[in-house]
Protein backbone atom coordinates (compact mmCIF):
# COMPACT_ATOMS: atom_id res chain seq x y z
CA UNK A 1 0.00 0.00 0.00
CA UNK A 2 1.16 3.53 -0.61
CA UNK A 3 0.99 4.28 3.10
CA UNK A 4 3.46 1.48 3.65
CA UNK A 5 5.93 3.23 1.39
CA UNK A 6 5.40 6.56 3.13
CA UNK A 7 6.02 4.87 6.43
CA UNK A 8 9.27 3.35 5.31
CA UNK A 9 10.49 6.55 3.68
CA UNK A 10 10.01 8.32 6.97
CA UNK A 11 11.58 5.65 9.09
CA UNK A 12 14.54 5.13 6.87
CA UNK A 13 16.96 2.21 6.65
CA UNK A 14 17.60 -0.48 9.16
CA UNK A 15 20.00 -2.70 11.08
CA UNK A 16 23.47 -1.33 11.67
CA UNK A 17 25.93 -3.45 13.58
CA UNK A 18 25.90 -3.91 17.33
CA UNK A 19 29.25 -2.21 17.65
CA UNK A 20 28.05 0.96 15.97
CA UNK A 21 25.27 1.55 18.46
CA UNK A 22 27.47 0.62 21.40
CA UNK A 23 29.98 3.18 20.19
CA UNK A 24 27.33 5.84 19.82
CA UNK A 25 26.08 5.28 23.34
CA UNK A 26 29.58 5.71 24.68
CA UNK A 27 30.88 8.56 22.60
CA UNK A 28 28.11 11.00 21.81
CA UNK A 29 28.48 13.83 24.27
CA UNK A 30 24.75 14.41 24.20
CA UNK A 31 23.79 10.79 24.76
CA UNK A 32 22.40 9.72 28.15
CA UNK A 33 24.80 7.91 30.41
CA UNK A 34 25.15 4.28 29.42
CA UNK A 35 24.95 3.20 33.05
CA UNK A 36 21.66 4.97 33.77
CA UNK A 37 19.44 2.83 35.98
CA UNK A 38 16.49 1.04 34.43
CA UNK A 39 13.01 2.27 35.18
CA UNK A 40 10.66 0.49 37.55
CA UNK A 41 8.73 -2.49 36.24
CA UNK A 42 5.94 -2.88 38.77
CA UNK A 43 2.60 -4.15 37.41
CA UNK A 44 -0.30 -1.74 37.67
CA UNK A 45 -2.90 -2.45 40.37
CA UNK A 46 -5.82 -1.86 38.04
CA UNK A 47 -6.69 -1.69 34.38
CA UNK A 48 -4.25 0.13 32.09
CA UNK A 49 -4.65 1.96 28.80
CA UNK A 50 -1.52 2.39 26.69
CA UNK A 51 -0.96 4.81 23.82
CA UNK A 52 0.82 3.37 20.77
CA UNK A 53 1.72 5.60 17.81
CA UNK A 54 2.73 4.14 14.45
CA UNK A 55 2.46 4.46 10.68
CA UNK A 56 1.72 0.86 9.65
CA UNK A 57 -1.34 0.21 7.45
CA UNK A 58 -3.77 -2.18 9.11
CA UNK A 59 -2.16 -1.88 12.54
CA UNK A 60 -5.53 -0.89 14.01
CA UNK A 61 -6.75 -4.43 13.30
CA UNK A 62 -3.70 -5.92 15.01
CA UNK A 63 -4.30 -3.74 18.07
CA UNK A 64 -7.99 -4.71 18.06
CA UNK A 65 -6.93 -8.37 18.25
CA UNK A 66 -4.79 -7.61 21.32
CA UNK A 67 -7.57 -5.62 22.98
CA UNK A 68 -10.01 -8.47 22.49
CA UNK A 69 -7.65 -10.87 24.23
CA UNK A 70 -6.42 -8.51 26.97
CA UNK A 71 -9.28 -6.60 28.61
CA UNK A 72 -7.05 -5.41 31.48
CA UNK A 73 -4.40 -3.87 29.17
CA UNK A 74 -6.08 -1.88 26.45
CA UNK A 75 -4.13 -0.12 23.69
CA UNK A 76 -5.22 3.04 21.90
CA UNK A 77 -3.54 3.43 18.51
CA UNK A 78 -2.76 6.66 16.69
CA UNK A 79 -1.56 6.72 13.10
CA UNK A 80 1.12 9.40 12.61
CA UNK A 81 2.04 8.72 8.99
CA UNK A 82 1.72 12.34 7.86
CA UNK A 83 4.44 13.69 10.19
CA UNK A 84 5.93 10.84 12.17
CA UNK A 85 8.93 12.46 13.81
CA UNK A 86 7.44 15.93 13.99
CA UNK A 87 4.53 14.49 15.95
CA UNK A 88 6.81 12.50 18.24
CA UNK A 89 9.12 15.48 18.75
CA UNK A 90 6.29 17.83 19.65
CA UNK A 91 4.87 15.30 22.12
CA UNK A 92 8.26 14.92 23.81
CA UNK A 93 8.61 18.68 24.18
CA UNK A 94 5.14 18.90 25.71
CA UNK A 95 5.85 15.93 28.01
CA UNK A 96 2.93 14.10 26.42
CA UNK A 97 4.67 11.28 24.59
CA UNK A 98 2.85 7.94 24.23
CA UNK A 99 4.01 4.87 26.10
CA UNK A 100 5.11 3.30 22.81
CA UNK A 101 6.02 4.71 19.39
CA UNK A 102 7.34 3.39 16.12
CA UNK A 103 10.89 4.63 15.51
CA UNK A 104 13.10 3.77 12.54
CA UNK A 105 16.47 2.22 13.29
CA UNK A 106 18.32 5.17 11.80
CA UNK A 107 16.38 7.57 14.05
CA UNK A 108 17.12 5.77 17.32
CA UNK A 109 20.54 7.37 17.78
CA UNK A 110 19.26 10.85 17.05
CA UNK A 111 16.31 10.55 19.44
CA UNK A 112 18.45 9.01 22.13
CA UNK A 113 20.63 12.11 22.18
CA UNK A 114 17.38 13.96 22.97
CA UNK A 115 16.69 11.66 25.95
CA UNK A 116 13.53 10.39 24.24
CA UNK A 117 13.45 6.85 25.64
CA UNK A 118 13.12 5.00 28.90
CA UNK A 119 15.16 1.90 29.72
CA UNK A 120 12.91 -1.14 30.11
CA UNK A 121 15.69 -3.54 31.15
CA UNK A 122 14.29 -3.52 34.68
CA UNK A 123 11.60 -5.81 33.26
CA UNK A 124 12.84 -9.38 33.10
CA UNK A 125 10.55 -10.02 30.15
CA UNK A 126 12.26 -7.19 28.25
CA UNK A 127 15.76 -8.60 28.65
CA UNK A 128 14.50 -12.14 27.97
CA UNK A 129 13.07 -10.98 24.65
CA UNK A 130 16.59 -10.75 23.21
CA UNK A 131 16.54 -14.38 22.10
CA UNK A 132 13.36 -13.78 20.07
CA UNK A 133 14.93 -11.38 17.54
CA UNK A 134 17.54 -11.49 14.81
CA UNK A 135 20.71 -10.57 16.76
CA UNK A 136 21.75 -7.49 14.80
CA UNK A 137 18.30 -5.94 15.10
CA UNK A 138 18.30 -6.44 18.85
CA UNK A 139 21.72 -4.82 19.15
CA UNK A 140 20.33 -1.68 17.57
CA UNK A 141 17.43 -1.34 19.97
CA UNK A 142 19.40 -2.22 23.09
CA UNK A 143 22.32 0.15 22.32
CA UNK A 144 25.12 -2.36 22.67
CA UNK A 145 23.75 -3.98 25.81
CA UNK A 146 23.41 -0.76 27.83
CA UNK A 147 19.65 -1.21 28.21
CA UNK A 148 16.45 -2.06 26.37
CA UNK A 149 14.97 1.04 24.77
CA UNK A 150 12.92 -0.59 21.99
CA UNK A 151 11.94 -3.92 20.48
CA UNK A 152 12.76 -4.53 16.81
CA UNK A 153 9.74 -4.75 14.53
CA UNK A 154 10.67 -5.20 10.87
CA UNK A 155 13.53 -5.02 8.39
CA UNK A 156 13.91 -4.20 4.70
CA UNK A 157 16.27 -6.49 2.75
CA UNK A 158 16.34 -5.33 -0.86
CA UNK A 159 15.72 -7.11 -4.17
CA UNK A 160 14.72 -6.37 -7.76
CA UNK A 161 11.05 -6.42 -8.79
CA UNK A 162 10.77 -7.23 -12.50
CA UNK A 163 7.89 -6.99 -14.97
CA UNK A 164 8.73 -10.34 -16.50
CA UNK A 165 6.32 -9.85 -19.40
CA UNK A 166 8.06 -6.64 -20.50
CA UNK A 167 11.49 -8.22 -20.15
CA UNK A 168 10.33 -11.23 -22.19
CA UNK A 169 8.78 -9.00 -24.85
CA UNK A 170 12.15 -7.29 -25.40
CA UNK A 171 14.23 -10.45 -25.16
CA UNK A 172 15.96 -9.51 -21.91
CA UNK A 173 17.39 -11.88 -19.34
CA UNK A 174 17.27 -11.13 -15.62
CA UNK A 175 20.29 -8.90 -14.93
CA UNK A 176 22.84 -10.33 -12.50
CA UNK A 177 25.02 -7.22 -12.20
CA UNK A 178 24.48 -3.46 -12.31
CA UNK A 179 26.39 -3.34 -15.59
CA UNK A 180 23.89 -5.77 -17.10
CA UNK A 181 21.05 -3.70 -15.64
CA UNK A 182 22.38 -0.56 -17.33
CA UNK A 183 22.69 -2.43 -20.64
CA UNK A 184 19.08 -3.59 -20.30
CA UNK A 185 18.02 -0.02 -19.56
CA UNK A 186 19.56 1.11 -22.84
CA UNK A 187 17.93 -1.72 -24.82
CA UNK A 188 14.49 -0.95 -23.40
CA UNK A 189 14.76 2.75 -24.11
CA UNK A 190 16.07 2.15 -27.62
CA UNK A 191 13.05 -0.04 -28.33
CA UNK A 192 10.53 2.38 -26.80
CA UNK A 193 11.46 5.96 -25.86
CA UNK A 194 8.53 6.07 -23.39
CA UNK A 195 9.81 3.00 -21.52
CA UNK A 196 12.43 3.16 -18.75
CA UNK A 197 13.84 0.34 -16.68
CA UNK A 198 13.11 2.06 -13.38
CA UNK A 199 12.97 5.48 -11.71
CA UNK A 200 15.31 7.39 -9.42
CA UNK A 201 13.51 9.19 -6.59
CA UNK A 202 15.76 12.15 -5.69
CA UNK A 203 13.71 12.87 -2.58
CA UNK A 204 14.36 9.50 -0.98
CA UNK A 205 17.68 9.49 0.84
CA UNK A 206 16.79 6.30 2.72
CA UNK A 207 16.45 4.37 -0.54
CA UNK A 208 19.74 5.80 -1.82
CA UNK A 209 21.42 4.87 1.47
CA UNK A 210 20.33 1.28 0.79
CA UNK A 211 22.14 1.42 -2.55
CA UNK A 212 25.26 2.74 -0.83
CA UNK A 213 24.96 0.05 1.83
CA UNK A 214 25.02 -2.68 -0.81
CA UNK A 215 28.35 -1.43 -2.14
CA UNK A 216 29.96 -1.52 1.32
CA UNK A 217 29.97 2.27 1.27
CA UNK A 218 30.18 2.82 5.01
CA UNK A 219 29.16 6.34 5.96
CA UNK A 220 30.61 6.43 9.47
CA UNK A 221 33.15 4.71 11.68
CA UNK A 222 34.20 5.43 15.25
CA UNK A 223 37.79 5.15 16.42
CA UNK A 224 40.29 7.20 18.36
CA UNK A 225 37.52 8.87 20.40
CA UNK A 226 35.95 10.48 17.36
CA UNK A 227 33.61 9.83 14.46
CA UNK A 228 35.17 9.36 11.03
CA UNK A 229 32.76 10.54 8.34
CA UNK A 230 33.06 8.83 4.94
CA UNK A 231 29.76 9.69 3.27
CA UNK A 232 31.63 10.61 0.05
CA UNK A 233 33.85 7.53 -0.02
CA UNK A 234 35.02 5.94 -3.24
CA UNK A 235 32.35 3.24 -2.98
CA UNK A 236 29.67 5.90 -2.51
CA UNK A 237 30.94 7.82 -5.51
CA UNK A 238 30.80 4.66 -7.62
CA UNK A 239 27.09 4.31 -6.85
CA UNK A 240 26.43 8.00 -7.45
CA UNK A 241 28.27 8.04 -10.78
CA UNK A 242 26.42 4.94 -11.95
CA UNK A 243 22.98 6.46 -11.38
CA UNK A 244 24.11 9.84 -12.71
CA UNK A 245 24.94 8.21 -16.03
CA UNK A 246 21.50 6.64 -16.20
CA UNK A 247 19.89 9.97 -15.37
CA UNK A 248 21.97 11.88 -17.94
CA UNK A 249 21.08 9.35 -20.65
CA UNK A 250 17.39 9.57 -19.63
CA UNK A 251 17.34 5.84 -19.05
CA UNK A 252 15.58 6.29 -15.70
CA UNK A 253 12.85 8.72 -14.73
CA UNK A 254 13.35 11.28 -11.97
CA UNK A 255 9.81 12.67 -11.82
CA UNK A 256 8.25 9.87 -9.77
CA UNK A 257 8.05 9.80 -5.98
CA UNK A 258 8.13 6.41 -4.37
CA UNK A 259 4.64 5.20 -3.49
CA UNK A 260 2.92 8.11 -5.21
CA UNK A 261 -0.12 7.98 -7.48
CA UNK A 262 2.00 9.00 -10.52
CA UNK A 263 4.39 6.13 -9.76
CA UNK A 264 1.60 3.59 -9.84
CA UNK A 265 0.18 5.18 -12.99
CA UNK A 266 3.56 4.80 -14.73
CA UNK A 267 3.66 1.10 -13.87
CA UNK A 268 0.01 0.68 -14.81
CA UNK A 269 0.67 2.13 -18.26
CA UNK A 270 3.71 -0.14 -18.77
CA UNK A 271 6.15 2.80 -18.79
CA UNK A 272 8.51 1.36 -16.15
CA UNK A 273 9.84 -2.19 -16.26
CA UNK A 274 11.35 -2.84 -12.83
CA UNK A 275 11.59 -1.57 -9.26
CA UNK A 276 14.53 -1.62 -6.86
CA UNK A 277 12.83 -2.15 -3.53
CA UNK A 278 12.64 -3.87 -0.17
CA UNK A 279 10.73 -6.82 1.26
CA UNK A 280 7.89 -4.67 2.57
CA UNK A 281 7.20 -3.43 -0.96
CA UNK A 282 5.66 -6.71 -2.11
CA UNK A 283 2.24 -5.63 -0.83
CA UNK A 284 2.21 -2.22 -2.53
CA UNK A 285 2.15 -3.68 -6.03
CA UNK A 286 -0.30 -6.36 -4.99
CA UNK A 287 -2.68 -3.82 -3.46
CA UNK A 288 -2.31 -0.97 -5.95
CA UNK A 289 -1.89 -2.82 -9.24
CA UNK A 290 -4.14 -5.88 -8.90
CA UNK A 291 -4.56 -6.27 -12.67
CA UNK A 292 -0.83 -6.95 -13.03
CA UNK A 293 -1.02 -10.15 -10.98
CA UNK A 294 1.20 -12.78 -12.55
CA UNK A 295 3.28 -10.23 -14.44
CA UNK A 296 5.80 -9.58 -11.66
CA UNK A 297 8.70 -11.61 -10.38
CA UNK A 298 11.16 -10.80 -7.59
CA UNK A 299 14.85 -11.66 -8.05
CA UNK A 300 18.11 -10.84 -6.25
CA UNK A 301 19.34 -7.28 -6.45
CA UNK A 302 21.92 -6.72 -9.22
CA UNK A 303 25.41 -6.84 -7.77
CA UNK A 304 28.63 -4.92 -8.16
CA UNK A 305 30.67 -7.48 -10.07
CA UNK A 306 30.90 -10.82 -8.26
CA UNK A 307 30.25 -9.37 -4.80
CA UNK A 308 26.99 -10.93 -3.60
CA UNK A 309 26.31 -8.17 -1.06
CA UNK A 310 22.80 -6.80 -0.81
CA UNK A 311 21.34 -3.65 0.71
CA UNK A 312 18.69 -2.82 3.27
CA UNK A 313 16.01 -0.15 3.09
CA UNK A 314 13.50 0.40 5.81
CA UNK A 315 12.48 -1.09 9.08
CA UNK A 316 11.47 0.09 12.50
CA UNK A 317 11.36 -0.57 16.20
CA UNK A 318 8.65 -0.02 18.79
CA UNK A 319 10.31 2.19 21.39
CA UNK A 320 9.57 2.72 25.07
CA UNK A 321 9.09 6.46 25.25
CA UNK A 322 10.16 8.85 27.99
CA UNK A 323 7.56 9.28 30.71
CA UNK A 324 6.23 5.73 30.36
CA UNK A 325 4.93 4.72 33.80
CA UNK A 326 3.50 1.39 32.67
CA UNK A 327 6.57 -0.48 31.53
CA UNK A 328 5.36 -3.87 32.73
CA UNK A 329 2.26 -3.65 30.56
CA UNK A 330 4.13 -1.99 27.70
CA UNK A 331 6.65 -4.83 27.57
CA UNK A 332 3.85 -7.40 27.46
CA UNK A 333 2.14 -5.68 24.54
CA UNK A 334 5.38 -4.88 22.69
CA UNK A 335 6.56 -8.47 22.99
CA UNK A 336 3.25 -9.84 21.72
CA UNK A 337 3.11 -7.30 18.91
CA UNK A 338 6.54 -8.21 17.56
CA UNK A 339 6.98 -11.91 18.38
CA UNK A 340 3.54 -13.56 18.47
CA UNK A 341 3.00 -15.59 15.27
CA UNK A 342 -0.64 -14.48 14.94
CA UNK A 343 0.29 -10.82 15.29
CA UNK A 344 3.25 -11.16 12.91
CA UNK A 345 1.14 -12.87 10.27
CA UNK A 346 -1.50 -10.15 10.44
CA UNK A 347 1.13 -7.38 10.24
CA UNK A 348 2.69 -9.02 7.21
CA UNK A 349 -0.67 -9.48 5.49
CA UNK A 350 -2.04 -5.99 6.18
CA UNK A 351 1.06 -3.82 6.40
CA UNK A 352 3.66 -5.78 4.45
CA UNK A 353 6.03 -5.96 7.41
CA UNK A 354 9.00 -8.31 7.12
CA UNK A 355 9.46 -9.41 10.76
CA UNK A 356 12.62 -8.87 12.76
CA UNK A 357 11.57 -11.69 15.10
CA UNK A 358 13.14 -15.10 14.50
CA UNK A 359 9.61 -16.55 14.57
CA UNK A 360 8.93 -14.61 11.38
CA UNK A 361 10.86 -17.09 9.28
CA UNK A 362 8.42 -19.79 10.37
CA UNK A 363 5.30 -17.95 9.26
CA UNK A 364 3.38 -19.87 6.58
CA UNK A 365 2.92 -16.61 4.67
CA UNK A 366 6.70 -16.27 4.40
CA UNK A 367 7.40 -19.84 3.39
CA UNK A 368 4.69 -20.34 0.79
CA UNK A 369 4.19 -19.03 -2.71
CA UNK A 370 2.49 -15.66 -3.14
CA UNK A 371 -0.41 -15.76 -5.64
CA UNK A 372 0.18 -12.26 -7.01
CA UNK A 373 3.75 -13.24 -7.94
CA UNK A 374 2.86 -16.44 -9.83
CA UNK A 375 2.92 -18.37 -6.55
CA UNK A 376 6.68 -17.85 -6.38
CA UNK A 377 8.30 -18.09 -2.95
CA UNK A 378 9.39 -14.47 -3.03
CA UNK A 379 10.35 -14.35 0.64
CA UNK A 380 13.11 -16.88 -0.03
CA UNK A 381 14.70 -14.12 -2.13
CA UNK A 382 14.45 -11.63 0.71
CA UNK A 383 15.76 -14.16 3.22
CA UNK A 384 18.84 -14.68 1.04
CA UNK A 385 19.20 -10.91 0.66
CA UNK A 386 19.10 -10.49 4.42
CA UNK A 387 22.01 -12.90 4.84
CA UNK A 388 24.10 -10.84 2.40
CA UNK A 389 23.71 -7.48 4.14
CA UNK A 390 26.86 -5.88 5.53
CA UNK A 391 26.17 -5.75 9.28
CA UNK A 392 29.10 -3.37 9.90
CA UNK A 393 27.19 -0.51 8.24
CA UNK A 394 26.86 2.31 10.77
CA UNK A 395 24.43 5.20 11.22
CA UNK A 396 25.67 8.51 12.56
CA UNK A 397 24.15 10.50 15.44
CA UNK A 398 22.75 13.19 13.12
CA UNK A 399 21.43 10.96 10.34
CA UNK A 400 18.12 12.77 9.89
CA UNK A 401 19.89 16.07 9.22
CA UNK A 402 22.29 14.37 6.83
CA UNK A 403 19.45 12.68 4.94
CA UNK A 404 17.67 16.00 4.45
CA UNK A 405 20.84 17.57 3.04
CA UNK A 406 21.38 14.59 0.75
CA UNK A 407 17.81 14.77 -0.57
CA UNK A 408 18.02 18.49 -1.22
CA UNK A 409 21.21 18.08 -3.23
CA UNK A 410 19.95 15.00 -5.10
CA UNK A 411 16.82 16.91 -6.13
CA UNK A 412 19.02 19.68 -7.51
CA UNK A 413 21.15 17.13 -9.37
CA UNK A 414 18.07 15.51 -10.89
CA UNK A 415 17.02 18.95 -12.12
CA UNK A 416 20.41 19.48 -13.78
CA UNK A 417 21.99 21.60 -11.07
CA UNK A 418 25.02 19.61 -9.98
CA UNK A 419 25.55 15.86 -9.76
CA UNK A 420 24.86 13.04 -7.36
CA UNK A 421 28.54 13.09 -6.45
CA UNK A 422 28.06 16.72 -5.42
CA UNK A 423 25.14 15.55 -3.30
CA UNK A 424 27.44 13.18 -1.44
CA UNK A 425 29.84 16.06 -0.74
CA UNK A 426 26.97 18.18 0.56
CA UNK A 427 25.87 15.36 2.85
CA UNK A 428 29.44 14.87 4.08
CA UNK A 429 29.77 18.55 4.93
CA UNK A 430 26.43 18.51 6.72
CA UNK A 431 27.40 15.46 8.76
CA UNK A 432 30.59 17.15 9.97
CA UNK A 433 28.89 20.46 10.74
CA UNK A 434 25.89 18.92 12.51
CA UNK A 435 28.14 16.87 14.77
CA UNK A 436 30.33 19.87 15.50
CA UNK A 437 27.22 21.87 16.41
CA UNK A 438 26.38 19.19 18.98
CA UNK A 439 29.96 19.00 20.27
CA UNK A 440 30.41 15.47 18.93
CA UNK A 441 34.06 14.92 17.87
CA UNK A 442 34.19 14.13 14.13
CA UNK A 443 36.70 14.27 11.27
CA UNK A 444 36.49 13.58 7.55
CA UNK A 445 37.88 10.30 6.27
CA UNK A 446 38.66 6.93 7.73
C-alpha positions, -999 to 999 in steps of 0.1 A, spaced: 0 0 0 12 35 -6 10 43 31 35 15 37 59 32 14 54 66 31 60 49 64 93 34 53 105 65 37 100 83 70 116 57 91 145 51 69 170 22 67 176 -5 92 200 -27 111 235 -13 117 259 -34 136 259 -39 173 292 -22 176 281 10 160 253 16 185 275 6 214 300 32 202 273 58 198 261 53 233 296 57 247 309 86 226 281 110 218 285 138 243 247 144 242 238 108 248 224 97 281 248 79 304 252 43 294 250 32 331 217 50 338 194 28 360 165 10 344 130 23 352 107 5 375 87 -25 362 59 -29 388 26 -42 374 -3 -17 377 -29 -24 404 -58 -19 380 -67 -17 344 -43 1 321 -47 20 288 -15 24 267 -10 48 238 8 34 208 17 56 178 27 41 145 25 45 107 17 9 97 -13 2 75 -38 -22 91 -22 -19 125 -55 -9 140 -68 -44 133 -37 -59 150 -43 -37 181 -80 -47 181 -69 -84 183 -48 -76 213 -76 -56 230 -100 -85 225 -76 -109 242 -64 -85 270 -93 -66 286 -70 -54 315 -44 -39 292 -61 -19 264 -41 -1 237 -52 30 219 -35 34 185 -28 67 167 -16 67 131 11 94 126 20 87 90 17 123 79 44 137 102 59 108 122 89 125 138 74 159 140 45 145 160 68 125 182 91 155 188 63 178 197 49 153 221 83 149 238 86 187 242 51 189 257 59 159 280 29 141 264 47 113 246 29 79 242 40 49 261 51 33 228 60 47 194 73 34 161 109 46 155 131 38 125 165 22 133 183 52 118 164 76 140 171 58 173 205 74 178 193 108 170 163 105 194 184 90 221 206 121 222 174 140 230 167 117 259 135 104 242 134 69 256 131 50 289 152 19 297 129 -11 301 157 -35 311 143 -35 347 116 -58 333 128 -94 331 106 -100 301 123 -72 282 158 -86 286 145 -121 280 131 -110 247 166 -107 232 165 -144 221 134 -138 201 149 -114 175 175 -115 148 207 -106 168 217 -75 148 183 -59 151 183 -64 189 217 -48 192 203 -17 176 174 -13 200 194 -22 231 223 1 223 251 -24 227 238 -40 258 234 -8 278 197 -12 282 165 -21 264 150 10 248 129 -6 220 119 -39 205 128 -45 168 97 -47 145 107 -52 109 135 -50 84 139 -42 47 163 -65 27 163 -53 -9 157 -71 -42 147 -64 -78 110 -64 -88 108 -72 -125 79 -70 -150 87 -103 -165 63 -99 -194 81 -66 -205 115 -82 -202 103 -112 -222 88 -90 -249 121 -73 -254 142 -105 -252 160 -95 -219 174 -119 -193 173 -111 -156 203 -89 -149 228 -103 -125 250 -72 -122 245 -35 -123 264 -33 -156 239 -58 -171 211 -37 -156 224 -6 -173 227 -24 -206 191 -36 -203 180 0 -196 196 11 -228 179 -17 -248 145 -9 -234 148 27 -241 161 22 -276 131 0 -283 105 24 -268 115 60 -259 85 61 -234 98 30 -215 124 32 -188 138 3 -167 131 21 -134 130 55 -117 153 74 -94 135 92 -66 158 121 -57 137 129 -26 144 95 -10 177 95 8 168 63 27 165 44 -5 197 58 -18 214 49 15 203 13 8 221 14 -26 253 27 -8 250 0 18 250 -27 -8 284 -14 -21 300 -15 13 300 23 13 302 28 50 292 63 60 306 64 95 331 47 117 342 54 153 378 51 164 403 72 184 375 89 204 360 105 174 336 98 145 352 94 110 328 105 83 331 88 49 298 97 33 316 106 1 338 75 0 350 59 -32 324 32 -30 297 59 -25 309 78 -55 308 47 -76 271 43 -68 264 80 -74 283 80 -108 264 49 -119 230 65 -114 241 98 -127 249 82 -160 215 66 -162 199 100 -154 220 119 -179 211 94 -207 174 96 -196 173 58 -191 156 63 -157 128 87 -147 134 113 -120 98 127 -118 82 99 -98 81 98 -60 81 64 -44 46 52 -35 29 81 -52 -1 80 -75 20 90 -105 44 61 -98 16 36 -98 2 52 -130 36 48 -147 37 11 -139 0 7 -148 7 21 -183 37 -1 -188 61 28 -188 85 14 -162 98 -22 -163 113 -28 -128 116 -16 -93 145 -16 -69 128 -21 -35 126 -39 -2 107 -68 13 79 -47 26 72 -34 -10 57 -67 -21 22 -56 -8 22 -22 -25 22 -37 -60 -3 -64 -50 -27 -38 -35 -23 -10 -59 -19 -28 -92 -41 -59 -89 -46 -63 -127 -8 -70 -130 -10 -101 -110 12 -128 -126 33 -102 -144 58 -96 -117 87 -116 -104 112 -108 -76 149 -117 -80 181 -108 -63 193 -73 -65 219 -67 -92 254 -68 -78 286 -49 -82 307 -75 -101 309 -108 -83 303 -94 -48 270 -109 -36 263 -82 -11 228 -68 -8 213 -37 7 187 -28 33 160 -2 31 135 4 58 125 -11 91 115 1 125 114 -6 162 87 0 188 103 22 214 96 27 251 91 65 252 102 88 280 76 93 307 62 57 304 49 47 338 35 14 327 66 -5 315 54 -39 327 23 -36 306 41 -20 277 66 -48 276 38 -74 275 21 -57 245 54 -49 227 66 -85 230 33 -98 217 31 -73 189 65 -82 176 70 -119 184 35 -136 185 30 -156 153 -6 -145 149 3 -108 153 33 -112 129 11 -129 103 -15 -101 104 11 -74 102 27 -90 72 -7 -95 55 -20 -60 62 11 -38 64 37 -58 44 60 -60 74 90 -83 71 95 -94 108 126 -89 128 116 -117 151 131 -151 145 96 -165 146 89 -146 114 109 -171 93 84 -198 104 53 -179 93 34 -199 66 29 -166 47 67 -163 44 74 -198 34 47 -203 8 42 -190 -27 25 -157 -31 -4 -158 -56 2 -123 -70 38 -132 -79 29 -164 -98 29 -184 -66 67 -179 -64 83 -181 -30 94 -145 -30 104 -143 6 131 -169 0 147 -141 -21 144 -116 7 158 -142 32 188 -147 10 192 -109 7 191 -105 44 220 -129 48 241 -108 24 237 -75 41 269 -59 55 262 -57 93 291 -34 99 272 -5 82 269 23 108 244 52 112 257 85 126 241 105 154 227 132 131 214 110 103 181 128 99 199 161 92 223 144 68 194 127 49 177 160 44 208 176 30 214 146 7 178 148 -6 180 185 -12 212 181 -32 199 150 -51 168 169 -61 190 197 -75 211 171 -94 181 155 -109 170 190 -121 204 195 -138 220 216 -111 250 196 -100 256 159 -98 249 130 -74 285 131 -64 281 167 -54 251 156 -33 274 132 -14 298 161 -7 270 182 6 259 154 29 294 149 41 298 186 49 264 185 67 274 155 88 306 171 100 289 205 107 259 189 125 281 169 148 303 199 155 272 219 164 264 192 190 300 190 203 304 155 189 341 149 179 342 141 141 367 143 113 365 136 75 379 103 63 387 69 77 
